[in-house]
Amino acid sequence: MQYNLTMAQPDPSPRRIPRDTPPELTPQAATPAMTDVAIPAVGMGDTRPAEPTPTAPGSVAAPRTAGAGRAAPARTRRAGSARRTEADRPGSTASAEPGLVRPEGTGPAQTRGTGAIRSDGPLISLERLRVLREFADRGTVAAVAEALSMTPSAVSQQLKVLAREAGVALLEPDGRRVRLTDAGRALVVRADEVLEAMERAATAMAEYRGSPRGRVRVALFPSGAALLLPHVLAELADSGVDMVARDEDVPPSEVPRLLADYDLVLTHRDERAPSLGGPRVSSRVLMREPIDVVVAAHHRLAQQGAVVPAELSDETWISVRTGFPVDDVLRSIATVTGVQPRIAQRLNEFSVIEALVATGYGVALMPRYAVRHPDLVMLRLAGVRAARVYDLATRPHAEKRPAVAMVIAAFRAAAYRVTGTEISG
């Protein structure tokens, strides 16, 4: 059937044409009002004829159904009707926000090309998570600003924005300072996991680029470094791992702070003290080192192989600063004897302690593998558990980074070479 379509002039009193009227029965003088025409959408299962496309005179236009030929435009809705997008439908995995991809299921969405993640609601910036973790490690805004080369006001602003992103208060007043709320501490634990995963991803990509496996920053207490570091570096030779070591002479309670600047911390504690650990610290025992009494070669007890605490009650002691394993053992002796030790000096440098003991200035407790002076005699301490334990501390999951795992293995091998004993854990 052939018919012509012309652009009719508006009828001052247009007639409404029923939707199901076939095109061939529609008078040419009547043009349906466009706002009342529903155009089928592709894939909606609607097979009603679409509105004919105007053609040139003398040509034939066949009726088209939605889904055939060119894709039909989306179905229009009357004014005031609710519009529902794909992202609004229950169970949809599409995101209503541009640039966000929400994975299948309940996992977080990630932004395309941005350093941000999101949960079911807020966007959370990776860089602001890093600032929050620094605050948890360092305790003050000023310390965070110095560590990240930012101004204190910029740090405060980043934390405020992060609180808005999280939708909860992360900080609360604490006198003239601020501290983390319970929600803030919980977010820090998750921040550790997220940032560690990002570091592992960067390490994996570096391996594909053929670059070295990465740099590992290690803090060690001085006597532990003297004992183990040469063996560790020998183990890592030609491994592709760049290990950067620094000596840090601090008590075990300072390990969480050190982990703000180091990937791995070698620390020591009295063997009776609890092991390090917590939601943000992962610790593994490396080795056990006995602690002995050292005296000068001419001391009255020098010929004995061992001593009991009661024999030391009248001695003058040279000890280390409080909070370190050797001092903990000395306090244990005081508990056994009931006599407070007479401490003349507190020094953390074992070579200085050795020099003073060798001249007869006093006696001391020293880790067995740290004694170097030729004029000293070591006596086993009987009746008291006297040893220090070496711990390797990292952030949780840090050992999943190949470079960190390799350094941990090198420390284990070094400890075995020194003690001849392998400790699991």
Secondary structure, DSSP 8 states (H G I E B T S, - for coil): -----------SS-----TT--GGGS-TT----GGG-----TTS---SB-------TT------BTTSSS--------TT-----GGGSTT----SSTTEE--SSS--EEETTSSEEE-SS-EEEHHHHHHHHHHHHH-SHHHHHHHHT--HHHHHHHHHHHHHHHTS--EEEETTEEEE-HHHHHHHHHHHHHHHHHHHHHHHHHHHTT--SEEEEEEE-HHHHHHHHHHHHHHHTTSSEEEEEEE----GGGHHHHTTT-SEEEEEEETTS----BTTBEEEEEEEEEEEEEEETTSTTTT-SEE-GGGGTT-EEEE--TTSHHHHHHHHHHHHHS---EEEEE-S-HHHHHHHHHTTS-EEEEEGGG---TTEEEEEE-SS--EEEEEEEE-TTGGGSHHHHHHHHHHHHHHHHHHS-----
